[in-house]
Amino acid sequence: MGRSSQSALPVNARQSLEKLVATRRGADVFEPELPTVSRFHAMTDFTTLPGYQEVKIQRSAAETLGIDNPFFRTHSVRAGATTVIDGATYDNFSSYDYLGLNGHPSVGIAAKGAIDDYGTSSSASRVVAGERPVHQELEAKLAAHYGQEACAVFVSGHATNVSTIGALMGPRDLILHDQLAHNSIIMGATMSRAERRSFAHNDIASLEQLLVSLRPQFKRVLIVVEGLYSMDGDVPDLAALIALKRRHGAWLMVDDAHGLGVLGHDGAGLFEHADIDPRSVDIWMGTLSKTLSSCGGYIAGCAALIEFLKCTSGGFVYSVGLPPAMAAAASAALDALHAEPERVARLRENGALFCQVAREHNLDIGSTTGLAVIPVIVYDSLVAVVLSQKMFERGVNVQPIIHPAVPERTSRLRFFITSEHTAEQIRRTVAIVAEELAAVGDSRAILKRLK
């Protein structure tokens, strides 16, 4: 591995690395101000963007440490419990294929049949190009799954949240979202121009305090939470949220992107996990790219909501319709979810085993429920990146999650568990994490070894 781990650091490389570590610890790093004459010309150079500079610092630090870029690796096989990268096979914990339906025979047959019937593209928005039966079939199945009157499917999961929230809410409205809400929720709230406030993660008292103090000032209020949080693997108190939204006259929106196929005895989602009638929730959102092995997103709710979105939501009206093959694949995957509950049972067993073994090794797995998403929290961003590289060298593909994706000092490796992982894979992987984490140490130890 790392050539630079065996030699002293060049001065400029060490400065870049130390600057990155200082920034991650919250220290102020000041840049010299550009001369007035050249300032405006410099602003036309894309490399002066602060985000770009951060990327360059990170890459310089990674090269200094001899660490490969853990992102954008080329996989030569479908996503699954194992993968092949550059001809080598790895245990794979970086896939949303929670129930192993990506590659399920019925899903592939449905997608191929839709291509034969409708081609590879919807060719325009559904408003312009018209409907295809596969879109209507998928929407009807999703609406029925959530006990709702109707559903709309979008070509992008991210755009589903952005364009739905942006269409529903306005300047006289209030959006209250969990502190750990997905970027798409925050972007949708920003686009809406509504007042936006966050409440402490899964803290009902914090949310209620905001509602008591702010509700009278606004016309409409939207509460947005996730069914299964993708960074921590925990869930909200759905019953308490429903009681709050009823008491204060608000809408409740649940982003169940990671919950479908995972939560509840049969994988129906957060409502089954909480034993709640799904009709008690105003807006169900989800994505097609995880359990349903496709691409896109959906909103399920009352007929008036769906009619409104199909006529006014930019992500639906101005975006091309979901490719027919993707709609057919998602529809077949939803059928498989309902027909093969044993997949959900295996997923639950695997998650429980991972948590059990992780605790035996004294690893910090935070507040996870152990259902599909399990973090191993290592706190330090540099440690997370180095540990991910060490895991890769040991035949395990798992991604580091660092600031700003998670709050500073909560960096982690994030493991996605599937029904297709074996007990042997899980036990071996957790043992490697514990062994390599002990060897890596903290960021100061890493820097000291490079002197």
Secondary structure as GFF3:
##gff-version 3
##sequence-region A 1 451
A	DSSP	three_ten_helix	3	6	.	.	.	ID=ss1
A	DSSP	alpha_helix	11	24	.	.	.	ID=ss2
A	DSSP	alpha_helix	36	42	.	.	.	ID=ss3
A	DSSP	three_ten_helix	46	48	.	.	.	ID=ss4
A	DSSP	alpha_helix	50	65	.	.	.	ID=ss5
A	DSSP	beta_strand	82	85	.	.	.	ID=ss6
A	DSSP	beta_strand	88	92	.	.	.	ID=ss7
A	DSSP	alpha_helix	105	118	.	.	.	ID=ss8
A	DSSP	alpha_helix	126	129	.	.	.	ID=ss9
A	DSSP	alpha_helix	133	145	.	.	.	ID=ss10
A	DSSP	beta_strand	150	154	.	.	.	ID=ss11
A	DSSP	alpha_helix	157	168	.	.	.	ID=ss12
A	DSSP	beta_strand	174	178	.	.	.	ID=ss13
A	DSSP	alpha_helix	183	192	.	.	.	ID=ss14
A	DSSP	beta_strand	195	199	.	.	.	ID=ss15
A	DSSP	alpha_helix	204	214	.	.	.	ID=ss16
A	DSSP	three_ten_helix	215	217	.	.	.	ID=ss17
A	DSSP	beta_strand	221	226	.	.	.	ID=ss18
A	DSSP	alpha_helix	238	248	.	.	.	ID=ss19
A	DSSP	beta_strand	251	255	.	.	.	ID=ss20
A	DSSP	alpha_helix	270	273	.	.	.	ID=ss21
A	DSSP	three_ten_helix	278	280	.	.	.	ID=ss22
A	DSSP	beta_strand	283	287	.	.	.	ID=ss23
A	DSSP	beta_strand	297	301	.	.	.	ID=ss24
A	DSSP	alpha_helix	303	312	.	.	.	ID=ss25
A	DSSP	alpha_helix	314	317	.	.	.	ID=ss26
A	DSSP	alpha_helix	324	339	.	.	.	ID=ss27
A	DSSP	alpha_helix	342	360	.	.	.	ID=ss28
A	DSSP	beta_strand	373	379	.	.	.	ID=ss29
A	DSSP	alpha_helix	381	393	.	.	.	ID=ss30
A	DSSP	beta_strand	396	397	.	.	.	ID=ss31
A	DSSP	beta_strand	399	401	.	.	.	ID=ss32
A	DSSP	beta_strand	411	416	.	.	.	ID=ss33
A	DSSP	alpha_helix	423	440	.	.	.	ID=ss34
A	DSSP	alpha_helix	443	449	.	.	.	ID=ss35
###
